[in-house]
Amino acid sequence: MNQQLPLFTLPVLAIILLGSGCSTVPQSESVSTQDQAMIPPNQPMIMVEMQESGEASHTQKIPLAAAPTLQAAVERSKANERFDRFHIAVSRLPQHPGLPPQKLVSKYDHRNKQIPFEYDYQLNAGDRIVIVKDPSDTMDDLLGTIVGPMRMAAGREPINRSPF
């Protein structure tokens, strides 16, 4: 007994697969930025600002649900891919009107590529994360223990001093 499927079976299956939204083609970066533009208007947001000396600052809005901690905000904004070393701080709106914003200075461990646990702050809606590129490098690390005290004795600031 030889049973053959009707001729229209293949086109119907193709239409069903294409219509179901299944796709094996990877999405490009432009699709993810389009998704970011389609965030609901009442979604709590944070702002990530990346600064580099001599360059214009780059600002990015991220939903709070996508980056609830400072480490998640660094990863989501790809600051750890853009800068090898950086200084980071959170500017938080005051709880009571008329007070100045809070400044939470954090640290970034460039060797382990993460924020230490004690500095990985929980973020709130409206927080502004400021990331400033650190121009120091490995040679500054090696010579810093020798040159750093001499620079400070001469009245100059250390090379990798935090801007915050």
Secondary structure as the mmCIF struct_conf table of DSSP 4:
data_model
#
loop_
_struct_conf.conf_type_id
_struct_conf.id
_struct_conf.beg_label_comp_id
_struct_conf.beg_label_asym_id
_struct_conf.beg_label_seq_id
_struct_conf.end_label_comp_id
_struct_conf.end_label_asym_id
_struct_conf.end_label_seq_id
TURN_TY1_P TURN_TY1_P1 LEU A 7 PHE A 8
HELX_RH_AL_P HELX_RH_AL_P1 THR A 9 GLY A 19
TURN_TY1_P TURN_TY1_P2 SER A 20 GLY A 21
BEND BEND1 VAL A 25 VAL A 25
HELX_LH_PP_P HELX_LH_PP_P1 PRO A 26 SER A 28
HELX_RH_AL_P HELX_RH_AL_P2 GLU A 29 ALA A 37
TURN_TY1_P TURN_TY1_P3 MET A 38 MET A 38
TURN_TY1_P TURN_TY1_P4 PRO A 41 ASN A 42
STRN STRN1 MET A 45 GLN A 51
TURN_TY1_P TURN_TY1_P5 SER A 53 GLY A 54
BEND BEND2 GLU A 55 GLU A 55
STRN STRN2 HIS A 58 PRO A 63
TURN_TY1_P TURN_TY1_P6 LEU A 64 ALA A 66
STRN STRN3 THR A 69 THR A 69
HELX_RH_AL_P HELX_RH_AL_P3 LEU A 70 SER A 77
TURN_TY1_P TURN_TY1_P7 LYS A 78 LYS A 78
HELX_RH_AL_P HELX_RH_AL_P4 ALA A 79 ARG A 82
BEND BEND3 ASP A 84 ARG A 85
STRN STRN4 PHE A 86 ARG A 92
BEND BEND4 GLN A 95 HIS A 96
TURN_TY1_P TURN_TY1_P8 PRO A 97 GLY A 98
BEND BEND5 LEU A 99 LEU A 99
HELX_LH_PP_P HELX_LH_PP_P2 PRO A 100 PRO A 101
STRN STRN5 GLN A 102 SER A 106
STRN STRN6 ASP A 109 ASP A 109
TURN_TY1_P TURN_TY1_P9 HIS A 110 LYS A 113
STRN STRN7 GLN A 114 GLN A 114
HELX_RH_3T_P HELX_RH_3T_P1 PHE A 117 TYR A 119
HELX_LH_PP_P HELX_LH_PP_P3 TYR A 121 TYR A 121
STRN STRN8 GLN A 122 GLN A 122
HELX_LH_PP_P HELX_LH_PP_P4 LEU A 123 LEU A 123
TURN_TY1_P TURN_TY1_P10 ALA A 125 GLY A 126
STRN STRN9 ARG A 128 LYS A 133
HELX_RH_AL_P HELX_RH_AL_P5 THR A 138 ALA A 153
TURN_TY1_P TURN_TY1_P11 ALA A 154 GLY A 155
HELX_LH_PP_P HELX_LH_PP_P5 ARG A 156 PRO A 158
TURN_TY1_P TURN_TY1_P12 ILE A 159 ASN A 160
#
